[in-house]
């Protein structure tokens, strides 16, 4: 498990979900958000950007403990906001 301060960003599908508000957990602008984002589409987008994503399929987002959405770990190379926008544009 990755914790704060390590060399990876944790990326959750909820960050890209068009049906979720910013307060609810979406991190990208609505124009870049998609309906029902999933781990595989995020992984493909990250790979197309030359990143080396690590997928953890059974991870559970803290705000939705009843749903195993999975998460992706990506090495920290730039700000998380810039990284999320780049990934969102590729999804």
C-alpha positions as CSV (number, residue, x, y, z in Angstrom):
1,X,0.0,0.0,0.0
2,X,1.2,3.5,-0.9
3,X,1.0,6.2,1.7
4,X,1.6,10.0,1.5
5,X,5.1,11.2,0.8
6,X,6.1,8.2,-1.3
7,X,7.2,8.5,-4.9
8,X,3.8,7.7,-6.4
9,X,0.5,9.5,-7.0
10,X,-2.6,7.5,-6.4
11,X,-5.1,7.9,-9.2
12,X,-8.8,6.8,-8.6
13,X,-11.4,6.4,-11.4
14,X,-13.7,8.8,-9.4
15,X,-11.3,11.6,-10.3
16,X,-12.5,11.4,-14.0
17,X,-16.2,10.6,-13.4
18,X,-18.5,13.2,-15.0
19,X,-21.5,12.3,-12.7
20,X,-19.4,13.2,-9.6
21,X,-19.1,16.8,-8.4
22,X,-15.8,18.4,-7.4
23,X,-16.9,18.1,-3.8
24,X,-17.7,14.4,-4.3
25,X,-14.2,13.6,-5.6
26,X,-13.9,14.6,-9.3
27,X,-10.5,16.2,-9.8
28,X,-10.6,17.2,-13.5
29,X,-12.8,19.8,-15.2
30,X,-16.1,18.5,-16.3
31,X,-15.2,19.0,-20.0
32,X,-12.4,16.4,-19.5
33,X,-14.5,14.0,-17.4
34,X,-16.2,10.9,-18.8
35,X,-19.1,8.7,-18.0
36,X,-18.2,5.6,-15.9
37,X,-14.4,5.7,-16.1
38,X,-12.6,2.5,-15.4
39,X,-9.1,1.3,-14.5
40,X,-8.3,-0.1,-17.9
41,X,-9.1,3.1,-19.8
42,X,-7.0,5.1,-17.3
43,X,-4.2,2.6,-17.6
44,X,-4.2,2.8,-21.4
45,X,-4.2,6.6,-21.3
46,X,-1.3,6.6,-18.8
47,X,0.7,4.2,-21.0
48,X,0.0,6.3,-24.1
49,X,1.7,9.2,-22.2
50,X,4.8,7.1,-21.6
51,X,4.0,6.5,-18.0
52,X,4.4,3.2,-16.2
53,X,1.2,2.8,-14.3
54,X,0.9,0.1,-11.6
55,X,-2.7,-1.2,-11.3
56,X,-4.2,-2.3,-8.0
57,X,-7.6,-3.7,-9.1
58,X,-9.0,-4.6,-5.6
59,X,-8.4,-1.2,-4.0
60,X,-11.4,0.6,-2.4
61,X,-11.8,4.3,-2.5
62,X,-12.3,5.7,1.0
63,X,-15.5,7.5,0.1
64,X,-17.1,4.4,-1.4
65,X,-16.1,1.4,0.8
66,X,-18.8,-0.8,-0.8
67,X,-17.3,-0.6,-4.3
68,X,-13.9,-2.0,-5.4
69,X,-13.1,0.5,-8.1
70,X,-9.3,-0.1,-8.1
71,X,-6.6,2.5,-8.3
72,X,-3.5,3.3,-10.3
73,X,-0.1,4.3,-9.0
74,X,2.0,6.6,-11.2
75,X,5.5,7.9,-10.4
76,X,5.7,11.6,-9.4
77,X,7.3,13.5,-12.2
78,X,5.1,16.6,-12.4
79,X,2.2,18.1,-10.5
80,X,-0.8,15.8,-9.9
81,X,-3.2,18.3,-11.5
82,X,-1.2,18.5,-14.7
83,X,-0.9,14.7,-14.8
84,X,-4.7,14.2,-14.2
85,X,-5.6,16.6,-17.0
86,X,-3.2,14.9,-19.4
87,X,-4.7,11.5,-18.6
88,X,-8.2,12.8,-18.9
89,X,-7.6,14.2,-22.4
90,X,-6.4,10.8,-23.5
91,X,-9.4,8.8,-22.1
